[in-house]
């Protein structure tokens, strides 16, 4: 497995673990969801709307985890190409 792939998987798993930790905490109102929303901006604007029809919070987490994976892969691609 290549290093950019491992870095991207690390960021995606990090996002997922942080969100699972946040969802385990008990916030008043929707503060936990707001934190998860801010962690994946600007993609979370799209994923919030799409997750309403795709299954709620699990779909939101999956889409944003994939966002982090592909975003980091894109950064690694351009970084390696520049070298």
Phi and psi restraints in degrees (range 20) as a CNS / XPLOR table:
assign (resid 1 and name C) (resid 2 and name N)
       (resid 2 and name CA) (resid 2 and name C) 1.0 -77.0 20.0 2
assign (resid 2 and name N) (resid 2 and name CA)
       (resid 2 and name C) (resid 3 and name N) 1.0 158.7 20.0 2
assign (resid 2 and name C) (resid 3 and name N)
       (resid 3 and name CA) (resid 3 and name C) 1.0 -64.2 20.0 2
assign (resid 3 and name N) (resid 3 and name CA)
       (resid 3 and name C) (resid 4 and name N) 1.0 -42.9 20.0 2
assign (resid 3 and name C) (resid 4 and name N)
       (resid 4 and name CA) (resid 4 and name C) 1.0 -59.7 20.0 2
assign (resid 4 and name N) (resid 4 and name CA)
       (resid 4 and name C) (resid 5 and name N) 1.0 -34.5 20.0 2
assign (resid 4 and name C) (resid 5 and name N)
       (resid 5 and name CA) (resid 5 and name C) 1.0 -66.2 20.0 2
assign (resid 5 and name N) (resid 5 and name CA)
       (resid 5 and name C) (resid 6 and name N) 1.0 -41.1 20.0 2
assign (resid 5 and name C) (resid 6 and name N)
       (resid 6 and name CA) (resid 6 and name C) 1.0 -66.5 20.0 2
assign (resid 6 and name N) (resid 6 and name CA)
       (resid 6 and name C) (resid 7 and name N) 1.0 -39.3 20.0 2
assign (resid 6 and name C) (resid 7 and name N)
       (resid 7 and name CA) (resid 7 and name C) 1.0 -63.5 20.0 2
assign (resid 7 and name N) (resid 7 and name CA)
       (resid 7 and name C) (resid 8 and name N) 1.0 -44.4 20.0 2
assign (resid 7 and name C) (resid 8 and name N)
       (resid 8 and name CA) (resid 8 and name C) 1.0 -64.3 20.0 2
assign (resid 8 and name N) (resid 8 and name CA)
       (resid 8 and name C) (resid 9 and name N) 1.0 -41.9 20.0 2
assign (resid 8 and name C) (resid 9 and name N)
       (resid 9 and name CA) (resid 9 and name C) 1.0 -63.8 20.0 2
assign (resid 9 and name N) (resid 9 and name CA)
       (resid 9 and name C) (resid 10 and name N) 1.0 -38.5 20.0 2
assign (resid 9 and name C) (resid 10 and name N)
       (resid 10 and name CA) (resid 10 and name C) 1.0 -62.2 20.0 2
assign (resid 10 and name N) (resid 10 and name CA)
       (resid 10 and name C) (resid 11 and name N) 1.0 -44.7 20.0 2
assign (resid 10 and name C) (resid 11 and name N)
       (resid 11 and name CA) (resid 11 and name C) 1.0 -65.1 20.0 2
assign (resid 11 and name N) (resid 11 and name CA)
       (resid 11 and name C) (resid 12 and name N) 1.0 -42.3 20.0 2
assign (resid 11 and name C) (resid 12 and name N)
       (resid 12 and name CA) (resid 12 and name C) 1.0 -64.5 20.0 2
assign (resid 12 and name N) (resid 12 and name CA)
       (resid 12 and name C) (resid 13 and name N) 1.0 -44.4 20.0 2
assign (resid 12 and name C) (resid 13 and name N)
       (resid 13 and name CA) (resid 13 and name C) 1.0 -67.3 20.0 2
assign (resid 13 and name N) (resid 13 and name CA)
       (resid 13 and name C) (resid 14 and name N) 1.0 -35.6 20.0 2
assign (resid 13 and name C) (resid 14 and name N)
       (resid 14 and name CA) (resid 14 and name C) 1.0 -61.4 20.0 2
assign (resid 14 and name N) (resid 14 and name CA)
       (resid 14 and name C) (resid 15 and name N) 1.0 -45.1 20.0 2
assign (resid 14 and name C) (resid 15 and name N)
       (resid 15 and name CA) (resid 15 and name C) 1.0 -60.4 20.0 2
assign (resid 15 and name N) (resid 15 and name CA)
       (resid 15 and name C) (resid 16 and name N) 1.0 -46.2 20.0 2
assign (resid 15 and name C) (resid 16 and name N)
       (resid 16 and name CA) (resid 16 and name C) 1.0 -62.9 20.0 2
assign (resid 16 and name N) (resid 16 and name CA)
       (resid 16 and name C) (resid 17 and name N) 1.0 -43.0 20.0 2
assign (resid 16 and name C) (resid 17 and name N)
       (resid 17 and name CA) (resid 17 and name C) 1.0 -66.2 20.0 2
assign (resid 17 and name N) (resid 17 and name CA)
       (resid 17 and name C) (resid 18 and name N) 1.0 -40.2 20.0 2
assign (resid 17 and name C) (resid 18 and name N)
       (resid 18 and name CA) (resid 18 and name C) 1.0 -62.4 20.0 2
assign (resid 18 and name N) (resid 18 and name CA)
       (resid 18 and name C) (resid 19 and name N) 1.0 -42.8 20.0 2
assign (resid 18 and name C) (resid 19 and name N)
       (resid 19 and name CA) (resid 19 and name C) 1.0 -66.5 20.0 2
assign (resid 19 and name N) (resid 19 and name CA)
       (resid 19 and name C) (resid 20 and name N) 1.0 -39.0 20.0 2
assign (resid 19 and name C) (resid 20 and name N)
       (resid 20 and name CA) (resid 20 and name C) 1.0 -66.0 20.0 2
assign (resid 20 and name N) (resid 20 and name CA)
       (resid 20 and name C) (resid 21 and name N) 1.0 -37.7 20.0 2
assign (resid 20 and name C) (resid 21 and name N)
       (resid 21 and name CA) (resid 21 and name C) 1.0 -64.2 20.0 2
assign (resid 21 and name N) (resid 21 and name CA)
       (resid 21 and name C) (resid 22 and name N) 1.0 -44.1 20.0 2
assign (resid 21 and name C) (resid 22 and name N)
       (resid 22 and name CA) (resid 22 and name C) 1.0 -63.6 20.0 2
assign (resid 22 and name N) (resid 22 and name CA)
       (resid 22 and name C) (resid 23 and name N) 1.0 -41.7 20.0 2
assign (resid 22 and name C) (resid 23 and name N)
       (resid 23 and name CA) (resid 23 and name C) 1.0 -68.0 20.0 2
assign (resid 23 and name N) (resid 23 and name CA)
       (resid 23 and name C) (resid 24 and name N) 1.0 -23.0 20.0 2
assign (resid 23 and name C) (resid 24 and name N)
       (resid 24 and name CA) (resid 24 and name C) 1.0 -78.1 20.0 2
assign (resid 24 and name N) (resid 24 and name CA)
       (resid 24 and name C) (resid 25 and name N) 1.0 -21.1 20.0 2
assign (resid 24 and name C) (resid 25 and name N)
       (resid 25 and name CA) (resid 25 and name C) 1.0 -79.0 20.0 2
assign (resid 25 and name N) (resid 25 and name CA)
       (resid 25 and name C) (resid 26 and name N) 1.0 156.2 20.0 2
assign (resid 25 and name C) (resid 26 and name N)
       (resid 26 and name CA) (resid 26 and name C) 1.0 -108.9 20.0 2
assign (resid 26 and name N) (resid 26 and name CA)
       (resid 26 and name C) (resid 27 and name N) 1.0 102.0 20.0 2
assign (resid 26 and name C) (resid 27 and name N)
       (resid 27 and name CA) (resid 27 and name C) 1.0 -98.6 20.0 2
assign (resid 27 and name N) (resid 27 and name CA)
       (resid 27 and name C) (resid 28 and name N) 1.0 152.5 20.0 2
assign (resid 27 and name C) (resid 28 and name N)
       (resid 28 and name CA) (resid 28 and name C) 1.0 -80.5 20.0 2
assign (resid 28 and name N) (resid 28 and name CA)
       (resid 28 and name C) (resid 29 and name N) 1.0 128.0 20.0 2
assign (resid 28 and name C) (resid 29 and name N)
       (resid 29 and name CA) (resid 29 and name C) 1.0 76.6 20.0 2
assign (resid 29 and name N) (resid 29 and name CA)
       (resid 29 and name C) (resid 30 and name N) 1.0 -139.5 20.0 2
assign (resid 29 and name C) (resid 30 and name N)
       (resid 30 and name CA) (resid 30 and name C) 1.0 -110.5 20.0 2
assign (resid 30 and name N) (resid 30 and name CA)
       (resid 30 and name C) (resid 31 and name N) 1.0 28.2 20.0 2
assign (resid 30 and name C) (resid 31 and name N)
       (resid 31 and name CA) (resid 31 and name C) 1.0 -62.1 20.0 2
assign (resid 31 and name N) (resid 31 and name CA)
       (resid 31 and name C) (resid 32 and name N) 1.0 -36.3 20.0 2
assign (resid 31 and name C) (resid 32 and name N)
       (resid 32 and name CA) (resid 32 and name C) 1.0 -63.9 20.0 2
assign (resid 32 and name N) (resid 32 and name CA)
       (resid 32 and name C) (resid 33 and name N) 1.0 -42.9 20.0 2
assign (resid 32 and name C) (resid 33 and name N)
       (resid 33 and name CA) (resid 33 and name C) 1.0 -65.1 20.0 2
assign (resid 33 and name N) (resid 33 and name CA)
       (resid 33 and name C) (resid 34 and name N) 1.0 -34.1 20.0 2
assign (resid 33 and name C) (resid 34 and name N)
       (resid 34 and name CA) (resid 34 and name C) 1.0 -66.6 20.0 2
assign (resid 34 and name N) (resid 34 and name CA)
       (resid 34 and name C) (resid 35 and name N) 1.0 -39.1 20.0 2
assign (resid 34 and name C) (resid 35 and name N)
       (resid 35 and name CA) (resid 35 and name C) 1.0 -63.3 20.0 2
assign (resid 35 and name N) (resid 35 and name CA)
       (resid 35 and name C) (resid 36 and name N) 1.0 -43.8 20.0 2
assign (resid 35 and name C) (resid 36 and name N)
       (resid 36 and name CA) (resid 36 and name C) 1.0 -63.9 20.0 2
assign (resid 36 and name N) (resid 36 and name CA)
       (resid 36 and name C) (resid 37 and name N) 1.0 -36.6 20.0 2
assign (resid 36 and name C) (resid 37 and name N)
       (resid 37 and name CA) (resid 37 and name C) 1.0 -63.2 20.0 2
assign (resid 37 and name N) (resid 37 and name CA)
       (resid 37 and name C) (resid 38 and name N) 1.0 -45.9 20.0 2
assign (resid 37 and name C) (resid 38 and name N)
       (resid 38 and name CA) (resid 38 and name C) 1.0 -68.0 20.0 2
assign (resid 38 and name N) (resid 38 and name CA)
       (resid 38 and name C) (resid 39 and name N) 1.0 -28.0 20.0 2
assign (resid 38 and name C) (resid 39 and name N)
       (resid 39 and name CA) (resid 39 and name C) 1.0 -67.8 20.0 2
assign (resid 39 and name N) (resid 39 and name CA)
       (resid 39 and name C) (resid 40 and name N) 1.0 -21.1 20.0 2
assign (resid 39 and name C) (resid 40 and name N)
       (resid 40 and name CA) (resid 40 and name C) 1.0 -121.6 20.0 2
assign (resid 40 and name N) (resid 40 and name CA)
       (resid 40 and name C) (resid 41 and name N) 1.0 20.3 20.0 2
assign (resid 40 and name C) (resid 41 and name N)
       (resid 41 and name CA) (resid 41 and name C) 1.0 -61.3 20.0 2
assign (resid 41 and name N) (resid 41 and name CA)
       (resid 41 and name C) (resid 42 and name N) 1.0 145.3 20.0 2
assign (resid 41 and name C) (resid 42 and name N)
       (resid 42 and name CA) (resid 42 and name C) 1.0 -89.2 20.0 2
assign (resid 42 and name N) (resid 42 and name CA)
       (resid 42 and name C) (resid 43 and name N) 1.0 -7.9 20.0 2
assign (resid 42 and name C) (resid 43 and name N)
       (resid 43 and name CA) (resid 43 and name C) 1.0 -65.2 20.0 2
assign (resid 43 and name N) (resid 43 and name CA)
       (resid 43 and name C) (resid 44 and name N) 1.0 -27.6 20.0 2
assign (resid 43 and name C) (resid 44 and name N)
       (resid 44 and name CA) (resid 44 and name C) 1.0 -65.5 20.0 2
assign (resid 44 and name N) (resid 44 and name CA)
       (resid 44 and name C) (resid 45 and name N) 1.0 -19.6 20.0 2
assign (resid 44 and name C) (resid 45 and name N)
       (resid 45 and name CA) (resid 45 and name C) 1.0 -63.2 20.0 2
assign (resid 45 and name N) (resid 45 and name CA)
       (resid 45 and name C) (resid 46 and name N) 1.0 -47.7 20.0 2
assign (resid 45 and name C) (resid 46 and name N)
       (resid 46 and name CA) (resid 46 and name C) 1.0 -66.6 20.0 2
assign (resid 46 and name N) (resid 46 and name CA)
       (resid 46 and name C) (resid 47 and name N) 1.0 -45.4 20.0 2
assign (resid 46 and name C) (resid 47 and name N)
       (resid 47 and name CA) (resid 47 and name C) 1.0 -68.5 20.0 2
assign (resid 47 and name N) (resid 47 and name CA)
       (resid 47 and name C) (resid 48 and name N) 1.0 -27.2 20.0 2
assign (resid 47 and name C) (resid 48 and name N)
       (resid 48 and name CA) (resid 48 and name C) 1.0 -65.7 20.0 2
assign (resid 48 and name N) (resid 48 and name CA)
       (resid 48 and name C) (resid 49 and name N) 1.0 -45.6 20.0 2
assign (resid 48 and name C) (resid 49 and name N)
       (resid 49 and name CA) (resid 49 and name C) 1.0 -67.3 20.0 2
assign (resid 49 and name N) (resid 49 and name CA)
       (resid 49 and name C) (resid 50 and name N) 1.0 -45.3 20.0 2
assign (resid 49 and name C) (resid 50 and name N)
       (resid 50 and name CA) (resid 50 and name C) 1.0 -68.1 20.0 2
assign (resid 50 and name N) (resid 50 and name CA)
       (resid 50 and name C) (resid 51 and name N) 1.0 -35.2 20.0 2
assign (resid 50 and name C) (resid 51 and name N)
       (resid 51 and name CA) (resid 51 and name C) 1.0 -70.2 20.0 2
assign (resid 51 and name N) (resid 51 and name CA)
       (resid 51 and name C) (resid 52 and name N) 1.0 -19.9 20.0 2
assign (resid 51 and name C) (resid 52 and name N)
       (resid 52 and name CA) (resid 52 and name C) 1.0 -60.2 20.0 2
assign (resid 52 and name N) (resid 52 and name CA)
       (resid 52 and name C) (resid 53 and name N) 1.0 -38.0 20.0 2
assign (resid 52 and name C) (resid 53 and name N)
       (resid 53 and name CA) (resid 53 and name C) 1.0 -97.6 20.0 2
assign (resid 53 and name N) (resid 53 and name CA)
       (resid 53 and name C) (resid 54 and name N) 1.0 -10.1 20.0 2
assign (resid 53 and name C) (resid 54 and name N)
       (resid 54 and name CA) (resid 54 and name C) 1.0 -103.3 20.0 2
assign (resid 54 and name N) (resid 54 and name CA)
       (resid 54 and name C) (resid 55 and name N) 1.0 -1.0 20.0 2
assign (resid 54 and name C) (resid 55 and name N)
       (resid 55 and name CA) (resid 55 and name C) 1.0 130.7 20.0 2
assign (resid 55 and name N) (resid 55 and name CA)
       (resid 55 and name C) (resid 56 and name N) 1.0 12.6 20.0 2
assign (resid 55 and name C) (resid 56 and name N)
       (resid 56 and name CA) (resid 56 and name C) 1.0 80.9 20.0 2
assign (resid 56 and name N) (resid 56 and name CA)
       (resid 56 and name C) (resid 57 and name N) 1.0 -140.4 20.0 2
assign (resid 56 and name C) (resid 57 and name N)
       (resid 57 and name CA) (resid 57 and name C) 1.0 -61.6 20.0 2
assign (resid 57 and name N) (resid 57 and name CA)
       (resid 57 and name C) (resid 58 and name N) 1.0 -41.6 20.0 2
assign (resid 57 and name C) (resid 58 and name N)
       (resid 58 and name CA) (resid 58 and name C) 1.0 -59.6 20.0 2
assign (resid 58 and name N) (resid 58 and name CA)
       (resid 58 and name C) (resid 59 and name N) 1.0 -40.3 20.0 2
assign (resid 58 and name C) (resid 59 and name N)
       (resid 59 and name CA) (resid 59 and name C) 1.0 -66.2 20.0 2
assign (resid 59 and name N) (resid 59 and name CA)
       (resid 59 and name C) (resid 60 and name N) 1.0 -39.4 20.0 2
assign (resid 59 and name C) (resid 60 and name N)
       (resid 60 and name CA) (resid 60 and name C) 1.0 -59.9 20.0 2
assign (resid 60 and name N) (resid 60 and name CA)
       (resid 60 and name C) (resid 61 and name N) 1.0 -46.7 20.0 2
assign (resid 60 and name C) (resid 61 and name N)
       (resid 61 and name CA) (resid 61 and name C) 1.0 -66.2 20.0 2
assign (resid 61 and name N) (resid 61 and name CA)
       (resid 61 and name C) (resid 62 and name N) 1.0 -41.5 20.0 2
assign (resid 61 and name C) (resid 62 and name N)
       (resid 62 and name CA) (resid 62 and name C) 1.0 -65.0 20.0 2
assign (resid 62 and name N) (resid 62 and name CA)
       (resid 62 and name C) (resid 63 and name N) 1.0 -46.1 20.0 2
assign (resid 62 and name C) (resid 63 and name N)
       (resid 63 and name CA) (resid 63 and name C) 1.0 -63.2 20.0 2
assign (resid 63 and name N) (resid 63 and name CA)
       (resid 63 and name C) (resid 64 and name N) 1.0 -42.1 20.0 2
assign (resid 63 and name C) (resid 64 and name N)
       (resid 64 and name CA) (resid 64 and name C) 1.0 -72.6 20.0 2
assign (resid 64 and name N) (resid 64 and name CA)
       (resid 64 and name C) (resid 65 and name N) 1.0 -31.9 20.0 2
assign (resid 64 and name C) (resid 65 and name N)
       (resid 65 and name CA) (resid 65 and name C) 1.0 -65.2 20.0 2
assign (resid 65 and name N) (resid 65 and name CA)
       (resid 65 and name C) (resid 66 and name N) 1.0 -43.1 20.0 2
assign (resid 65 and name C) (resid 66 and name N)
       (resid 66 and name CA) (resid 66 and name C) 1.0 -64.8 20.0 2
assign (resid 66 and name N) (resid 66 and name CA)
       (resid 66 and name C) (resid 67 and name N) 1.0 -36.0 20.0 2
assign (resid 66 and name C) (resid 67 and name N)
       (resid 67 and name CA) (resid 67 and name C) 1.0 -58.4 20.0 2
assign (resid 67 and name N) (resid 67 and name CA)
       (resid 67 and name C) (resid 68 and name N) 1.0 -47.4 20.0 2
assign (resid 67 and name C) (resid 68 and name N)
       (resid 68 and name CA) (resid 68 and name C) 1.0 -63.3 20.0 2
assign (resid 68 and name N) (resid 68 and name CA)
       (resid 68 and name C) (resid 69 and name N) 1.0 -40.1 20.0 2
assign (resid 68 and name C) (resid 69 and name N)
       (resid 69 and name CA) (resid 69 and name C) 1.0 -60.7 20.0 2
assign (resid 69 and name N) (resid 69 and name CA)
       (resid 69 and name C) (resid 70 and name N) 1.0 -53.2 20.0 2
assign (resid 69 and name C) (resid 70 and name N)
       (resid 70 and name CA) (resid 70 and name C) 1.0 -70.9 20.0 2
assign (resid 70 and name N) (resid 70 and name CA)
       (resid 70 and name C) (resid 71 and name N) 1.0 -31.2 20.0 2
assign (resid 70 and name C) (resid 71 and name N)
       (resid 71 and name CA) (resid 71 and name C) 1.0 -64.5 20.0 2
assign (resid 71 and name N) (resid 71 and name CA)
       (resid 71 and name C) (resid 72 and name N) 1.0 -45.2 20.0 2
assign (resid 71 and name C) (resid 72 and name N)
       (resid 72 and name CA) (resid 72 and name C) 1.0 -68.2 20.0 2
assign (resid 72 and name N) (resid 72 and name CA)
       (resid 72 and name C) (resid 73 and name N) 1.0 -37.9 20.0 2
assign (resid 72 and name C) (resid 73 and name N)
       (resid 73 and name CA) (resid 73 and name C) 1.0 -60.8 20.0 2
assign (resid 73 and name N) (resid 73 and name CA)
       (resid 73 and name C) (resid 74 and name N) 1.0 -40.3 20.0 2
assign (resid 73 and name C) (resid 74 and name N)
       (resid 74 and name CA) (resid 74 and name C) 1.0 -64.0 20.0 2
assign (resid 74 and name N) (resid 74 and name CA)
       (resid 74 and name C) (resid 75 and name N) 1.0 -45.1 20.0 2
assign (resid 74 and name C) (resid 75 and name N)
       (resid 75 and name CA) (resid 75 and name C) 1.0 -61.6 20.0 2
assign (resid 75 and name N) (resid 75 and name CA)
       (resid 75 and name C) (resid 76 and name N) 1.0 -42.4 20.0 2
assign (resid 75 and name C) (resid 76 and name N)
       (resid 76 and name CA) (resid 76 and name C) 1.0 -64.4 20.0 2
assign (resid 76 and name N) (resid 76 and name CA)
       (resid 76 and name C) (resid 77 and name N) 1.0 -39.2 20.0 2
assign (resid 76 and name C) (resid 77 and name N)
       (resid 77 and name CA) (resid 77 and name C) 1.0 -60.7 20.0 2
assign (resid 77 and name N) (resid 77 and name CA)
       (resid 77 and name C) (resid 78 and name N) 1.0 -48.3 20.0 2
assign (resid 77 and name C) (resid 78 and name N)
       (resid 78 and name CA) (resid 78 and name C) 1.0 -68.9 20.0 2
assign (resid 78 and name N) (resid 78 and name CA)
       (resid 78 and name C) (resid 79 and name N) 1.0 -33.3 20.0 2
assign (resid 78 and name C) (resid 79 and name N)
       (resid 79 and name CA) (resid 79 and name C) 1.0 -67.0 20.0 2
assign (resid 79 and name N) (resid 79 and name CA)
       (resid 79 and name C) (resid 80 and name N) 1.0 -43.8 20.0 2
assign (resid 79 and name C) (resid 80 and name N)
       (resid 80 and name CA) (resid 80 and name C) 1.0 -69.4 20.0 2
assign (resid 80 and name N) (resid 80 and name CA)
       (resid 80 and name C) (resid 81 and name N) 1.0 -34.2 20.0 2
assign (resid 80 and name C) (resid 81 and name N)
       (resid 81 and name CA) (resid 81 and name C) 1.0 -68.7 20.0 2
assign (resid 81 and name N) (resid 81 and name CA)
       (resid 81 and name C) (resid 82 and name N) 1.0 -32.7 20.0 2
assign (resid 81 and name C) (resid 82 and name N)
       (resid 82 and name CA) (resid 82 and name C) 1.0 -71.4 20.0 2
assign (resid 82 and name N) (resid 82 and name CA)
       (resid 82 and name C) (resid 83 and name N) 1.0 -29.4 20.0 2
